[in-house]
Amino acid sequence: MPRREDAHHMFDGMRLKRGKNSEASTAWSGADRISGLPEGVLHHVLSLLPAHDAVRTCVLARRWRHLWRSAPGIRITGVKGWRDADRFVAFVDRLLSLRRGHAAPVESCRMKFAAGDFDFDYFLLAEKQHVSHWIKEAVRLDVRVLQLSFAELESFCLPDLHLVCQHLVRLELSCVDANDSILDFSGCPALVALRMKYCFINADKLFSASLKQLRMIDCEFPRNRTRISLPSLISLELTRCHGWTPLLECTPSLETAIVSLARDSEDYCANNGTICGDGSCESCQYHYGFDDNRNNCVFLKGLSEATHVELSAYHGVFVFNRDLKWCPTFTKLKTLLLHEWCVAADNNALICFLQHSPALEKLTLRLYMPSQYLLETNGRYNPLELPFASHHLKIVEIKCEEVNWRVHKILSSLSTYGIPLNHIRIQQTNRSSGSGCKSNSRYSMFVLRI
């Protein structure tokens, strides 16, 4: 078949909108300055267009006839006008087939779908595994960046999709139900960045020997404790983690970790008076007596090599406090940011971190939660068991809405363990009015460095 016919029938199933003066509007006036641009610029422009628009450029002029076939990026999106799913599927199948037969490399493939972009039920694309097929086709194109995004919070399931791609560097998934198959990246030796948003993690293990950056936002672990095994990881961000807190294995290259656990965590106790995790509290949503890791550290041990750590948890979520029973030594930790969960029960959790962070230089505490919601940690850690170890600590910042008894108690604890008050500064923030910060004259001062 001649190349000029490759895109001839790709839009047969799509209604095309024509204006009253469509012929007059296409009349060419003046020079074709766009076609005179360098080919690399035109390829970049085509990579920014949705695939159906990029293919349509073949009718602009002779030079544009096959340009779309060599653009380094493919953006597959929904668009109003497709009468049924079969015709849209035929278009995408044909599109990827033609790209596979072209010598030009494909740097990126982005698939982004939303219900409002179609005139049919777009969940049919997942039910009949068309999306899984397109991902496999994209992988055959040796893409370096692969993005799969669905706008609905009802996640798409990708069954038995094991990625094998020697060139894949970055993977982005949104609203996807991820199982063991898709989260086993042993077949992607070049993968360095994984970003997941609004995903369900129904997997026993997330594994990659090469991954350096992991970012998970509003993801849920509904089935069990997923083991995160990423020996090359440098940057970790788990924001608003739901369900079972994952078990983080050793990450010897880790530098930065930002972790926040949401209210609907399985590691949650409605009884705020005691620390749970031993199966003795009937109000716990989950009892560690049935957990294979009931006698081991779940998360903190995996952070022991990091240099910067931020930890926050909704009140009643006890996994961080529970892990203090097996608290590791954070030998490289330079900066630490903690929220309210660490200042209950005579600040035991806070003191524990200070005693196990010999290289710590800066500590920040954010205290915005009402004190009645703080979780107690009776019997989990005795701060008198170890001497104070943070001899390098020069800066302590306490950010709060008011300097109350809780702040005074923290100051007393820090002073007891050898931190001079002239190393401490307090910022009062009125978050409700947005008035910014103001300093407390008694304790807020410039930092004096030794």
URGIVEN-V900970 format. One line per field, one symbol per residue. ss: DSSP state (2 for helix, 1 for strand, 0 for the rest). phi: phi as a letter, one per 20 degrees, with the letter a starting at -180 (. if undefined). psi: psi as a letter, one per 40 degrees, with the letter a starting at -180 (. if undefined). A space follows every 10 residues. Layout:
ss=???
phi=???
psi=???
This chain:
ss=0022200000 0001000000 0222200000 0002220022 2222222200 2222222220 0222002222 0011111000 0100222222 2222222222 0000000111 1110222000 0002222002 2222222222 0000111111 0000011000 0000000001 1111011110 0001000000 0011111001 1100111000 0011111001 1000001110 0000111111 1110001100 0000011111 1111100110 0000000000 0001000222 0000000002 2220000111 1110001022 2222220000 0000111102 2220000222 2222200000 0111111000 2220000000 0022200000 0000111111 0000222222 2222220000 2221111110 0000001110 0000000000
phi=.fffegdfdf dfedfdecef dffffefecn fefffefgff fffffffeeg gfffffffef agfegcfgfd ffcccecfbf pffbfgffff ffgfgfffff edfffdfbcc dccbgfeceb fffffefemf fgffffffff elfecccccc fefefeedfl ddfcbfdfdc cccclceedg ffeedfecfd fcccccclde edbfbdcbed fdccccdlec deeaefeedc fdfdcccddl fdnfffeeeg cfefdccccc defeffeccf efecedodne dfeffbdffd dfdfdcfecf ffefdfdccc cbbffnedff fffffcgeee fdfdccccdg gedellmfff fgfffdcfdf dcccddcdeg ffefefcgne bdfefcffde fefdccdddb ebedgfffff fffffgenef ffedcddece ffemendcee ffdebffeee
psi=hideededfd fdehhhhhid fddddehhha igddeeiidd dddddddeii ddddddeeed iddededdee heihhhiihh dhdidddddd dddddddddd eidhihdihh hhiideeiei heeddddefd ddddddddde efidhhhhhh eiehihhghf ghhhheehdh hhhhfhhhad ddehfdegee hehhhhhfih ggidhhhhee hdhhhhhfih gedahhhhgg eehdhhhhhg hiahhihhih gdehdhhhhh hidfidfihe hedihaeeee heeidhheee hefdfihddd deeeeidhhh hiiihehedd ddeddfhihg dehdhhhiad deeigffddd dddddegeeh dhhhhhgehi deeihifhed hheediiheg eehdhhhhhi digadddddd ddddddfehi deehihhhhg ddefeaiiih dddhiihhh.
